[in-house]
Amino acid sequence: LHFQVALGGGDSAVLTNVIDELVRFRAKVRHYALALPEETADTVPMEGVAGAEGPKQEQKEKRQQLMRERKPLLEACDNLRGDLAAFGIHIK
């Protein structure tokens, strides 16, 4: 992640550090919000096994549910990015 900011005055180093922390926090929240539960060997069916579609569909539904639950976190990250852009701070 990278950000650009146009600063004036003597407090630019402090502001840069604060922005660095905000960017790191946002990245951690996004990483969590996009993370999926690990699929273990016993939950991933082998090809050719009877009934293999059931577990795959169940995993897909679990992922979709997680994304629905975590959508507010992703929206908050996007809002922070937009709010900072209004101050001339652009997170890439």
N, C-alpha and C positions, 0 to 999 in steps of 0.2 A: 504494500500500500504506500502511496505517495501523496503528499499534499503540497500545494503551492499557496503562498500567502504574501501579500504586499504589506509590509510593516513600516511604520515610521516611529521615530522616538527611541528612547533608550531602553524601553522595556521589551524590545523585540526578542531577546534571548529567553526571558521568562515566558512570554507568550508562545514562543516556538515550543518550549518544553510542555506547556499546558496542552497545546494542540497535538503534540506527539502522544501524550497520554490519552487524549480523547480518541485519536485514531486507533491506538492499540486497544482501547476498551471496545470500540465499535467493531473492530476485527474479531475480538474474542466472542462478542455476542453473536455476530453473524456466523462464526464458525460453529458455535453451539447450536444455533437455530437451524443450520443446514446439515448438521451431523445426523446420521442414521444409526439405528441400533446395529451392532455388529451381527452379521449373519454367521452363526456357527455351523459347523459341519453337519450337526444333527437336524438343523432346520432347513438346510438346502438339499432338496431331493436330488438323487442321482437320475440321470437320463434313463428312460426305459422302465422306471419303477412305476407300478400301477398306482394311480391316485396322486401322481406328482404335481398335478395342476393345483390341487387344494392348498398345499403349503405355499406355493408361489403366489397365489392370489391373496392368501392371508398376509404374507409379507408386504405385498403391494398395498393392501388396505391399511396396514399398520403405518407404512411410510406416509401415505396420504393423510392419515389422521394426525401424525406428528407434524406434518407441514401445515395443516390447518391450525393446530394448537400453537405453533411457533410463528405463525404469520404476523401477529402483533409485534414480535421482536424484530423481524425483518423490516416491518413498516417503520418502527421506531428508529432503526439504523438509517433508513432512507430519509426520514424526517430530519434527523441530526445532520446528515450530509447536506440536505437542502437548506437548513437553518444556517449552517456555517457558510455555505456559498453566498448567502445574503450579506455576510460580513467580508466577503472577498477571500474566503478560505475554501479551496477546492480540493476535495479528496478524490484521488484518482484510483 
